[in-house]
Amino acid sequence: MPDHPPVSVVVPYSEEYTPAWMFEEATASVDSQSVETELVVVGGEDGPAAARNEGLERATHRHVAFLDADDTWHAEKLGRQLDAMADAGVGLCVEGDPRTMDDFVHDVFVGDLTTLMSSVLVDTARVTATFDRDLSRGEDLLYVLEAATEAGVCLRPDLTTHRDHAGSVTGRGIDAEAYLTQSKRFGYRVSERVPDAQPYLPTYYTQVYADVGRAYAAAGESARAREYFLRALRITPHPYALLGFLRTYLPL
């Protein structure tokens, strides 16, 4: 095995959101890596963006990885990523199948690459981005998009095990209007900071309005649901938004 540089591992942790046994399994998966690691545990009470920024500040090594306290790493995760980053000459590596930068930006912004944070390994000598504390949702995706377009990205499959549970931040959910507000703020930040993502803004807002429409439809608020489905359809005549709109006229 080639020699690998050491890696600082940032783990935001709050007992409010993650059971202790999950945190212990997460840190055990760090200890099992073949790469030398520095564990940086940060309290998550002020939000994940603040915790991860503090972790970046406290990290003493050039390469920094992030791990959510309810996820785990596969064996050789860090070693595989360090090799891939060196081969590709890039500053970021995450989990996934290889793809072009354009496809990567699309898939993070409007596609299925939405649970990347526990796979992130970044070279801080090449990436200057930090986490946006003004975002309650999507701060992790914005960071990944900024880092990738700044320093390049490589992808490798089978790096992590993502574990949802009822008490997690993502598992608790939010109401439709809060989701809409936060999604608009995220969309604005992406359009401002990631020019490569701008072609996908219509798709993004179509999805957001359709999601809000479905939430109102599920709550039995048909008039509000139709309003947001129509907003989605005015951007893109997507069949799912049209189907959701038509269903609001059906009897419950």
VENKABEL-V914183 format. One record per pair of residues at least 24 apart in sequence whose ideal C-beta (glycine too) atoms are under 6 Angstrom apart, sorted by sequence separation. I is the first residue (numbers start at 1). J is the second residue. D is the distance in whole Angstrom. If there is no record, write none. Layout:
BEGIN
i=(I & I)
j=(J & J)
d=(D & D)
END
This chain:
BEGIN
i=(95 & 127 & 94 & 122 & 126 & 183 & 94 & 206 & 222 & 7 & 9 & 13 & 93 & 116 & 206 & 6 & 7 & 8 & 9 & 10 & 11 & 12 & 14 & 92 & 205 & 206 & 214 & 4 & 13 & 14 & 210 & 213 & 217 & 8 & 12 & 91 & 180 & 206 & 108 & 202 & 202 & 91 & 12 & 91 & 108 & 176 & 108 & 12 & 176 & 81 & 119 & 176 & 26 & 119 & 10 & 118 & 26 & 29 & 35 & 29 & 35 & 10 & 33 & 34 & 137 & 149 & 23 & 26 & 136 & 25 & 71 & 115 & 142 & 146 & 149 & 22 & 138 & 68 & 104 & 145 & 68 & 8 & 18 & 66 & 67 & 135 & 18 & 8 & 7 & 66 & 6 & 92 & 7 & 8 & 9 & 10 & 11 & 13 & 65 & 92 & 98 & 5 & 7 & 9 & 11 & 64 & 92 & 96 & 63 & 64 & 91 & 97 & 92 & 93 & 94 & 62 & 90 & 62 & 90 & 90 & 95 & 95 & 88 & 84 & 7 & 84 & 4 & 80 & 53 & 4 & 53 & 52 & 49 & 77 & 50 & 49 & 74 & 74 & 73 & 109 & 71 & 72 & 49 & 110 & 71 & 105 & 109 & 71 & 105 & 70 & 110 & 106 & 110 & 70 & 17 & 17 & 17)
j=(119 & 151 & 119 & 147 & 151 & 208 & 120 & 232 & 248 & 35 & 37 & 41 & 121 & 144 & 235 & 36 & 37 & 38 & 39 & 40 & 41 & 42 & 44 & 122 & 235 & 236 & 244 & 35 & 44 & 45 & 241 & 244 & 248 & 40 & 44 & 123 & 212 & 238 & 141 & 235 & 236 & 126 & 48 & 127 & 144 & 212 & 145 & 51 & 215 & 121 & 159 & 216 & 67 & 160 & 52 & 160 & 69 & 72 & 78 & 73 & 79 & 55 & 78 & 79 & 182 & 194 & 69 & 72 & 182 & 72 & 118 & 162 & 189 & 193 & 196 & 70 & 186 & 117 & 153 & 194 & 118 & 59 & 69 & 117 & 118 & 186 & 70 & 61 & 61 & 120 & 61 & 147 & 63 & 64 & 65 & 66 & 67 & 69 & 121 & 148 & 155 & 63 & 65 & 67 & 69 & 122 & 151 & 155 & 123 & 124 & 151 & 157 & 153 & 154 & 155 & 124 & 152 & 125 & 153 & 154 & 159 & 160 & 154 & 154 & 78 & 156 & 79 & 156 & 130 & 82 & 131 & 131 & 131 & 159 & 133 & 133 & 158 & 159 & 160 & 197 & 160 & 161 & 139 & 200 & 162 & 196 & 200 & 163 & 197 & 163 & 203 & 200 & 204 & 168 & 167 & 168 & 169)
d=(4 & 5 & 5 & 6 & 4 & 5 & 6 & 5 & 4 & 6 & 5 & 5 & 5 & 6 & 5 & 4 & 5 & 5 & 5 & 5 & 5 & 5 & 4 & 5 & 6 & 4 & 6 & 5 & 6 & 6 & 4 & 5 & 6 & 6 & 4 & 4 & 5 & 6 & 6 & 5 & 6 & 3 & 5 & 5 & 6 & 5 & 6 & 4 & 4 & 4 & 5 & 6 & 6 & 5 & 6 & 5 & 5 & 4 & 4 & 4 & 5 & 3 & 5 & 5 & 5 & 6 & 4 & 6 & 5 & 6 & 4 & 5 & 6 & 6 & 5 & 5 & 4 & 6 & 6 & 5 & 5 & 3 & 4 & 5 & 5 & 6 & 5 & 4 & 6 & 5 & 5 & 5 & 5 & 5 & 5 & 5 & 5 & 4 & 5 & 5 & 5 & 6 & 5 & 6 & 6 & 5 & 6 & 4 & 6 & 6 & 3 & 6 & 4 & 5 & 6 & 6 & 3 & 5 & 6 & 5 & 4 & 6 & 4 & 5 & 5 & 5 & 6 & 6 & 5 & 5 & 5 & 5 & 4 & 5 & 6 & 5 & 6 & 6 & 6 & 5 & 6 & 5 & 4 & 5 & 5 & 5 & 5 & 6 & 5 & 5 & 5 & 6 & 5 & 6 & 6 & 6 & 6)
END
